[in-house]
Amino acid sequence: MRPARRFVLISVVLALTALVAACSGSPGDPSATPEERPPSGSAGGGFPTLRGPYLGQPPALAEPTVFAPGIVSGGFSERDVAMMPDGSEIYWGVTGANYIWSTILVSRLVDGRWTEPAAAPCCGDLRTTNLEPHITPDGRHFMWLSDRPGPGRDTEGGQDIWVMDREGEGWGEPYPLPAIINSPGSEYFPSVTRDGTLYFTRGPAGGGENLIYRSRLVGGEYREPERLPAQVNAGLARYNAFVDPDERYLILGVAGLEDSFGATDYYIVFRSEDDGWSEPVNLGPLVNTEGGFEFSPYVSPDGEFFFFMTARPAWDRLAPRGIPDGEGLRGMVGESGNGGFDIYWMRASFLEELRPDGF
């Protein structure tokens, strides 16, 4: 075992322990199942009772707010959202220790109550990278980024797109997309339209530009991916394109455009019926931050809400504390708005207001 690998494995064990503790929300027996832990409001604490859509959160408004603070957002760095079409399962990515480990968590609506977050079926081994979940609009396929070993891959290869198919109330065994998609380079951030067209980012082997591609699904097989035009592959760098299920627009992270607020901003590029693309439109200062990194967008299946990853400290809440003691620092680390990546949400209606004439 090489020293670097040993360090990663130790970090993974520590991260898994911390992740389980953070999700339990209870100081009780860590070996207890969710059913055995004290109910919310009891002396022992426990995971709260959450009912209603979107983890029982008050509906988002026109300005962004942190999504599910203390449940989804808080403590670690959170990014990437995916949902079943009926909203009954919500998935999100979690990373720690500067991406030494990452996983995908899920909460399910069961008998009217949201379950305590747990690792998704694909992602219980923190020795592999797992991020960027996506569920196809028909709810039949779960896609995500992984660097796990698999058919035709080295044990420490690049990042590929993997899939699980829906089987009853759960997911089947993971398998990689075919070689026409998963090249010797890296492929990531899958996003799929209603007709099965796959949008994704590709980074060539050995380094180079990360570019947005799409592949049409014809007769159940993917066609040769096509590189999308300059309106989509704009700026100095671009990442992680979310496609509207009806292929009316893309939202992606772009760096290096003249109207950028910072390092990477969210832009929307509209598509016309004849497959033309508009110039990229910045989503504006409510979404993008000065000098910040924003690169993981998502719109809910009902089209009502826009979810996005961003890093923005809540100075209005943190500043009055002055210089905190050790306990205060630990509290700040465990909160959303501490400056790490969090998931925010807001009403998605503003997106159509950005559509230029002719699109």
C-alpha positions, 0 to 999 in steps of 0.5 A: 500500500502506497503512503498516499493510498494509506492516507486516503483510506484513513481519511475515508474512515474518519469521513464516514464516521463524521458523515453518519454522526452528522446525518443522525442528528442525535447523540444517542447510540450510533449503532441504532437504526433510525427506527430505534433512535428517539423520535423528534422532540424527545429527550434524546433528540433524533432525526426530525419529522419532516412531511410534505414536498421538498423535505417539508421545507417552506416553499422557496420564494423569488430570492434564494435561500439555503435548502433544508439547512441542517438536513441537506446543507450544513457542515460539509460541502453539498452540491448536485441535486436529483429527484424522482419525477414525483418528488418522492426521493431526493438525492444530493452530493456531499464532499469533504476534505477537499474532495478526498471523499465524496458520496451521494445521499438520499432521503425518501418519502415513506408513509408521508414522512421523509427518511433520515439521509443515508448513502445512495445504493451506488455510493456506500464505499467512500474509497471511490468518487461518487457525485452528480446524480441525475434521474431521467425524466421517466424515472427509469434510470439513475446516472452519476459520476464515478471513478470506480473500477469496472469493465474496461477500466483501470482501478484508478482511471478517470471519471465515467458516467454510470447507471442504475435501472429502476427495479420496483421501489429501488435500483438495480446493479450499477453499470457504465455507459458504453465506450461511445460515451465513456472515452479514455478521458473523463465524462461527467454531469449527465443530464437527459431529455424526455426523448433520451438525449444525453448531455454531459461534460467531457475532459480529454485524456491527458488534459485540455478543455472541458467541453459540453457534448450531447448524444442522441438515443436512437433505437436504444443506442447512443449515437456519436456525441456531438460537441455543442456550438460556441454559444454553449461552449463559451468562455475560458472554461465551462462545466456541468450543463443541466438540460431542460427535459424538453430541451428548451435551454441549458444552465451551466457554469462558465468562467471567463465571460466579460459579464462574469461576477467572479470565477465561475457563474451560472449562465443559461443558453436557450435553444430554438425549435430549429436547434439554434442556440442563444448567446449565454445569459448570466443569471445575475447577482441573486444567483452568482457571487463576486469571486465565487464558484457556482457550477452545479444547477438543477430545476425540479421535475415540476419546473417550479424551483431552481436549485444551485450550489454556491459558496457564500458565508452568511456574514449578517449572522456570523459577524455579530459573534466576533471572535468565537471560542472553540465551541462557537467555531465548531458550531459555525462549521456545522452550519450552512452559510459557513462559507462551504458549498451549500445548496440554495433554491428559489422559484424558477420562473425568472429563467423564462424572463431571461429568454431573448427574442426569437428563442 
